[in-house]
Amino acid sequence: MGGDYTRLTFDPSNHFAGVRMQQGRVQLDSDWNELVDIFERRNRAQGLDTFGPCAVPRETPDAFKIRLVDGAMTIGVGRVYVDGLLAENQGSAMATVDPLLGELRGSEPIPYEAQPFSPQPPALPASGAGIAYLEVWQREVTAIQDPNLVERALGVDTATRLQSAWRVRVRPIAQQYLAAGDVEGSPEWQSLIAAPSGRLSSVPVGGLDDAPPAYTGGENRLYRIELHDSGPAGTATFKWSSTNGSVVSAVVAISHDRTQLTVARVERDRVVGIQPGDWVEVIDDELELAGEVGVMALVQGVDSTAGLLRLASELPEDLFDPSATERHTRVRRWDQKGSVVDASGREYVNLDVTDGVIPVPTDSAMQIVLEDGIAVSFSGGAPHPPRRVGGRPRTRVVAEEELVTFFEGGVEALDVEVLETSPHPGRPTRRRHQASHAQDYRSGDYWTFAARSDGWLEVLDAAPPRGVWRHYCPLAIVNFPDFSLDLRVMWPPPELTRADRAGGAISVTATGHNDGTFTIQQAIDRVKGTGGHVSLGPGLFWLAEPLDVTRTESIRLTG
């Protein structure tokens, strides 16, 4: 959801380190929010530079550890850093006091079905192999989604919140990549983590009497362009708002014929509200957290006194349940309507006879007019190259008997086709919106730009989305119903050349080996003359060439 902001001003290229308030000046939400964004970006960059793309701190060694027993999955308690974002599973039975942080925490792992940000996760398969992974993102939370944000002494909402959300999913991986331990090199993994390459530009158009193009509206606004359907240009669709999508109301009830909504309020204030002819989106937390869009509906009539919205068509059956207050069913107003034209004045689409969203043009030169001299255009950016969490290919060093145990009769017997998630029982089938290499645009991604009553418009030039950015971390190779192979990387790593007095062991970490800081071969070379013990830490180790153990005294390699 979008908050009611004046504008969003943070730009990392400015290299600002802080915000200074001056005496006797007007205080703006944009200054406060930029300060928060500066600190949040610094924290993320510092976490990424320190821990790498994905790491579990040793203070919580069971964090997001995947266990399978008789087909049931549990997720371990603790913290993990993914691309600098902190994801935390606080577990169940919140009865243990953490003396370091001075707070309650859970002591038991949570079942897969009880994830806090995944109310209806896809059903787990009965058999088959694949990868269990963690997805982390940030979502904006308003008082409609969390009523505790309302100060009861005032009776109104104040600030919004930025929340780190996560979910664990399972994805099939082709057998050759599982057998090699190179999950991150597989097409399935690369398709999952591929970032959409779509870009947006905002421009002023349509100056009158040879006047230069400019924003002609009389209000100061923050525009939001948000993608509705995923896909390439021509398939993807978008919607837009002149208030950052902040005109939202809680849905209290839905009529039996599903054409009338009772809402908490029709108007946000004396100026902004929902009117007949507006397109609205009906959505709840369950859909949002699943990465799905809401239902677009055209408002035919409004009764402000009774708080009623009459829709032009009925909502899908059994999709929404306002009585389930934990789902926070809500309706959001969007501003596109009627005939949508391009910069030349030609009609591009008539929303009165469609489903209320605008197709992304296949012609990147086409400028779609929003209102008041503002137009936007879409273009495909450079495709993102394949990337790996560890920076380059990695192969896990495992014993032969472990592979035999994992693949139950050999790699040849591995069947990954059965690892397909089943639909939620009793729920209508919905379109899934997930990025892949073929998609330029992803549902939920958005851009914002400001416009001011003096004609100024914040111009975006082929800008990437402001959000929502999703981050991924491999947790385990799984083979249902009973086996999992841990892929998590622990932080900090053991001392790279620590000699254990009891056993004379030299420790090598996956991170140190893969980035060349201290490799398995270097550890072997160190004990060649005297013999010794080389201990490998958890993780995947990439071997560019066979290990050389010639002319070596007794060496024990464990891990």
N, C-alpha and C positions, 0 to 999 in steps of 0.2 A: 504494500500500500504506500501511497505518497502522503507526506505531511504537508501542512499549510505553510509553506516557506516563501520568502521573498525571492531568493535566488540561491544557487549553490555555487560558491566561488572558489573552492579548493582546486588548485592546479599544481601538481608536483614540479612542473618545470619552473615555477617561481622560486623554488628552494626556500620558501618561508619556514622558519623554525618556530614561530609563535605568533601570537596576536597580543597587542598592547592596547588596553582601554585608555581613553583620554578623558579628562574631566570636562564636564559641561557638554558632552556630546550625546547625540541620540544613540541608544543601544539598539542594534539590529540582530535579528536571529542569524543572519548570514555570517556575521563576524564570529559569533559563538560557535556556529556549526563548522566554520573553517578551522577554528582552533581544535575542535574535536577530530576533524579529518586529518589535520597535520599530525596529531599525536597517534591516531589510529594507523596512519600510513607508516609512521616511524616504527611503531611497535611491530607491525607486520614485516617490514623490511628487516628489522633487527632479528626477529624470530626466524625469518627465512635464511638470513646470512649465518645465523648461529647454528640452527638445527638442521638446515637443509630442507628439502621439499617435504619430508615426512619423517617424524621421529617421536618416539615415546620416551618421556623422561623416566629415569630409573627410580624416581620417587614413587611412581605409580606403575610398576613393572607389568601389571596385568591389564593395563589400559587397552581396551578394544581387542583383547585377545579372543579369538574365535574358537569355540569348542562345539563339537558335534557329538551328540549321544542319541542313538536311535532316531536320527533324522531331525532332532530338536537342536536349535542353535542358541547359544548364549553369547553375550557380549560383555567383556570384562570391564571392571570399574577403573576409571582413571582418566588421564589427560593425554592428548596427542596434539602435535603441532603440524598442520598441513598448510604448506605455502605461507607460513607465518601466522595462520589463523589458529586460535586455540579452540579445540573441540573437547568437551568434557562429558564423560558418562558418569553421572553421580550415583549410579547403581540403585538398587532397591533397598528397602529397610533402612531409611535415613536415621540411623540411631547411633552411629559412631562419630565421635568428636575428632576432627583433624586438629591436633595440637599446633601444627605449623601455621595453618591458615585460620585457626580459630573459628571453625564452622562445622556443621553437621555434614556427613557424607554417608553414602550407602556402603554396605559391606558385602553385598551379594551382586553377582553379575545379573544383567537383565535379559529376559527372553527376547528373541528376535521380534516377536509379535508385540512387545511392550515398549518399543522405542518411543522416546518422548516427542520426536518431531516426525513421526511416521505412523499416524493413527491406523492406517490400513495398508500395511506392507504387502507386497505380492507374496503368495504362498510359496514356501520352499519346495523344491522338487523331492521326489522320493528317492531318486538315484541320479548318478551322473557326476561329472567333475567340472570345475570351473574356478572362478576367483571370487572371494568375498572381499569387498572393498568398502571404503568409507568415502562418503560425499559430504563436503562441508560448504556452507554458503552463509551469507548474512542477509537477514530480512528485516524490514522495518515494521515495528509494532506500534499501533496507536491504541487509544483508549477503547476503541470498539473491540479490538482483539484481546485487550487486557484491561478490564474495568478498574483494576487497582491503580491505574495511572491517573484516575480522576481524584482530585483532592476534594474530599467530601465537604470540607469547610467552605469551598468555593462553588462546588457543584458543576464545574466545567473541567475539560481536559486542559493540560498545559503542554508539556514537552512529549515528544515521541521517544522511542527507544530503538537502538540497533541491536539485533539479537543474532548470535552465532548459532546456526542450526546444523544438524547433522543427521545422516541416516546411513545404515548399512544395507547393502544390496549384494546380490549374487549374480554373476554374469558368466555365461559359457565361454570357454576359450578353446581354440583348436588344439587337438591333441599334441601336435608337434611342438607347440610352444610350451604346453604344460610339461611335456617330457623333458624339454631342455631347460626348464625353469625360467624361461624368458617370457614371462607373462606380459611385461611392459612393451615388448616388441611385437606383440600380436596385433593383427588388424582389429580385433574386437576391443582391445584396450585402447588403442589409438583412436578408434571411432568414438569411444566413450568420452575421452578427455579432450577431443578436438574442440577448440573454441570457434564459435561462429565468426565469419570474416566480414559480415555486413557492416557498412558504414552509413552515416547520415550527415547530410549538409542542410543548414538552414539559411535562407536568403530572404531579403526584402524584395518584393516585386510590385509592379503596378503603380508607379508614381503618376499623379494626375497633372495635366497641363505642363508636361515636360519637367516636372519636379523629380528629383532623384527618388528612386524607390526607398520606402521607409515604412516602418510600422505605423499604422494609422489609427490604432485603437486608443481609446481614452483612458484605459485602465493599465496599471502596472501588473504584469502577469509573469507567471513561471509556467512555461509550456512543457508538457510531457508527451513524448511519442513512445508508445509501448507496443511491442509486437504481440499479436494475438495467436496466430497460427504459425508454426515453424515451417521451414522449407526454403527452397530457392526463390528468387524473384519470380513473381507470377503466381506462386503457390502461397507464400507467406503473406500475412495480412497484418495491418496495424490499426490502432485507435489512438486518439489524441485528446488531451485535456488542456485547457488554458489555466487550470488551477492545480497543476501537478497531480491530478487525480485525487484531490483531497475532499471532494464533495461525496461523502460516504455516509450511509445511515444503516443502523442495525435493523435486520428484519425480525419482527416480532412474531408474525404469523403469515401463513400462506393459505389462501382460500382452497376449498375442496376441488374446484375446477382448475386450480393452479394458474389463474389469470389475474389474481389480485394479491398485492402484498400489503401487509400492515407494517409500517416502519416506525422507528423511534422518533424520527423527525423528517419532514420533507425538505425543510430549508436549513442550510448551514448557518445562515445569518439573514439579515434583512435584504441582502442583495443577491446572494448566491443560493440556489436551490434546484430542485428537480421540477421540470415543467413538461406539459404534454408535448410530444414530438421529440423528446430527448431519448437517446439510446443509453441504457444502463446495463451494467454487468452484475449478475447475481452470482456470488461466490461464497465459499466458506473455507475454514482452515484446512479441512480435509482435502479439498481440491488443491488449494494453494501449496500445501506441503508436499503433495504428490507431484507437483510440477505441472499441474493441469490448469487450463483456463476455466473461467466461469461461463455462464450462459448469457449471451447478449439478448436483450429484449427491448422492444420499442414501447415507450410509455404513451398510452392513449388518453388517460385522464388522471387527474390529481385532486384529491380531497385533503387540503392542508390541515383542516380542523381535525379530521378523523385519522390523519396520517395514512391515507390509502393511496396506493399506486395501482392503476388499472393497466394491464399489459395488453398488447395487440395479439399475442399468441401465448399459449400455455407453456409452462415450464415442464421439463422432462419429469416423468413420474418417478417418485422415490429417490430423487437425487438430493433434495434438500430436506432438512428436518430442523426448523427453527426451535422446536422444543428441546433439542439437544444443544443446550446453551454453550457447552464447551466447544462447539464447532464454530460459533460466532458467525452465523450466516449474515451477510451484509449485501448492500446494493451500492454500486458506485456509478456516478454519472460520468459519461464521456461526452465530448462536444462535437464529434462529427455527426452530420445529419444531411438529409436531402441530397441535392446534386453536388457532387465533388468534381471540380474542374482543374485543368492544368493551367500553367502560367499564360497560355495563349487564350484561355477562356473556353476551350473545348471541354465538353463533359467527359469525365473519365469513368465515373460510376455513379449510379443513382442508388443511394442507400435506402430509399423508400421501398425498393423492390428487392433488396438483398438482406443479408443477415447482419448488417450494421457495421461491418468492418471493411477496411479499404485494402485492396490487394497492393502489394509492393510492386511497382512497375518493373517490367523487364528492361525498359530503356533507362539507363542510368542518367541520361540527360533530361529526362522528364521531371519537371517540378510540379508537385502537387500543392495546390493552394489550400491553406487551412482557413484563414480569415484575416481581415484587416492588414493586407499587404504582406503576409507571411507565407512562404512556401518552403517545402522540404523536398529533398531528392535522396535517393538511396543508391548505393554503389557497393560492389563487392571488393573488399580489401584483399591484400595479398594473403594466400592461404597460409595457415600456420603450419610450420614444419612439425613432423612427428617429434614428440619429446618423451623423455623417461624421467621418472621420479629421481633416479640416481644419476642422471646426466648422460649415461651411456649404457649399452647393453650389459646385462649381468646374468650370470648363470650360477645357480645355487650349487654348492659342493655338498653332495649327499652320498651316503653309503648306498651300495647297490641294493642291500636288503631293505633299505627305507623306500626306495623306488618300487620294489616288488610289493611291499606292504601297501604303499599308497595306491598303486594302480591295480591291485588285486588281480594278479595273474599276468601282468605284463602290460607294457604300453599299448601293444596291439589291440588289447581288449577294451581300451578306453572308449567310452561312448559319451560324447558331450551333447548330442542332439536332444537328449531327454531333459536337459536343463533349461526348460522354458517355463517362465512364471505363468501361473494360472490367474485368470481374472478373479476379482474379489467376488465371493459368493453373494448373490442377492443384489448386486449393484449393476446399473447399466454399463455397457461397454463404452468407454470414453476414449477420445483420441489422446495418444501419448505424445508428449513434446520433448524430444531428446535430440541433442545435437549430434551430427555425424559429419564425416568429411564432405558429404554432398550438400550440406545445408549451409547457406549463407546467413540465415536469420533464425533465431531461436525464441520461442514463446517466452514472454516475461522480460526479455531484455528491453532496456529503455534508454532514452536520451532526454535531457532537459536543457532548456535555454530560456533566458529571460527576455522580456520586452518591456519598454518603458514608454510612458505617455508622451515623452518629448520626441518620439520617433526612433529611438535607439533600439536596436535588436542585437542580441548576442548571436554572432554568426558562428556556426559550426562548419568546419571544412573537413568532410570525410572523417568524421569523428567516430571512434569505436564506441560501443555501448558504455554508459556509466555503470550499469549493472544489468542483470544479476550475474556475478562471476561465480562459477562453481569449481571446487577444488577436490582432487581425488587422491586417495592413498590406498595402495594394495595392502590388505591385512593377512590373507591366508589363501593358499590353494586348498580347495575343499573337494572331497569326494564323498558324496552322500551314500549311505546315511551316517557314517561313523568316523570319518577321518578328516583331519585338517593339518596342513603344513604351514607353520607360522612364517610370515614374511615381514613382520614388523622390524623396524630398525630402532635400537635403543640409544638413548643419549643420557649422559656423555659416554663415548666409547671407552673401553678399558685403555689404560696407558699403552701406547702403541708398541713399546718395546719393554713392557714390564716383565722382569724375571721373577717368577714366583719361587721364593726360597724353598718351599716344600717340594716342588716338582720341577723347578727350572724351566717353567713354561714361558714361551714368548707368545703374546696375544696379537692376533691380527683381526681387525674389524673389517666388515664389508665396505664401509665408507672409506677407510684408509687404503684398502686394497684397490677399490675401483677408481679412486682419484689419483692413485700412484704415490700417495704419501708413504705408505709402508705395505708392500705386497706380500703375498704368500711366498713368492720366490725369494724376496729379500730376507724373510724370516728363515727360510731353509738355508740360504747361503750363510747366514750368521752362525748357524749351529753345525755346518757341514763338517768342520774339523773335529768337533768334540761330541757331536750327537746331542740330542735334546728333544724337547716337546714343543710343538707348534700348535697352539690352540686357536681355532677359528670362532669368532663371535657369530651371533645370529645374523641372518640376511642372505642375500644372493651375491655370489662372487663371480665376476666375469673373468674368464681365462682366455687371453688372446692367443696363447700357445701352451703346449704341454709343460708341466712342471719338470724341472731338471733336478733329479735326485741322484745323479751319477757321482761316483767318488765321494760318497757320503757315509759317515758313521751312522749308527742306529738313530733313526728319527721316528718319533711318534706324532702323527697328525690326527688331531681330534677336532670335533666341532658339532 
